[in-house]
Amino acid sequence: MLRLGPSAAAKEKRLAGLLDGRDPERLGLADAVQESQLLGSLELAGAVSSLDDVRAARRGAPASAAAAGLVRAVAAVDPHAVLTVEALQAWHRALGLGAGYRARDRTRADGPAPAPVEFISSRLAILQEWLSVESSRELRPAQAGALVLARVVEIAPFEDGNGRVGRLAASHLMVRAGARPPVLVGSDRPRLEACLRAAFQLNTEPLTALLEEAAERALDIMLRALPGPEG
């Protein structure tokens, strides 16, 4: 059973009471959360976008390449599927940032160097194997999300888009485990970067806390978007 903090649990209870049996999907609450999540990921990636841009991309209307790519990526993997290396690759392809892993080694000023090119495949395979181990399922959704986000960013398998792929993977794991989608936004950048640096040193609790707060943010968005009983 999913364990919620007292604040999130109170918001879930309030949301259920306000819904009063109405279908949240038909009320557009999931759409509001996804739009905010997509815009936040684009902001964190340094892309120029807006809520109107994201909405246009979701409708299939003209939109920025970054927004259109992220919308494609969200639809590229079955939300009920287990998280695999193939899923990471599918998200990256859908982003439109080129196929395959990066071909050059990199350095990192504030943490361990990304995986050498020749070790990218094997380190992603280890991540996939870890995700299949029974003990990994004992983690809270945000703990699992923090681990996969940190590991994807640390390995940095792609030339570009590692943060977006990592955030998609974290959200995928959390939602599949019963949590709300984590909504990270551009203003989270300094804290997110600090949390990732801590996670590179095997301290994932700060990142876990951030993702738990980001999932609670989804509840705030749903409560704001919820029409009255007459709506």
Helices and strands as residue ranges (DSSP letters): H 6-19, H 29-44, H 51-59, H 65-74, H 85-95, G 117-119, H 120-132, G 134-138, H 141-155, H 162-176, G 186-188, H 189-200, H 205-225
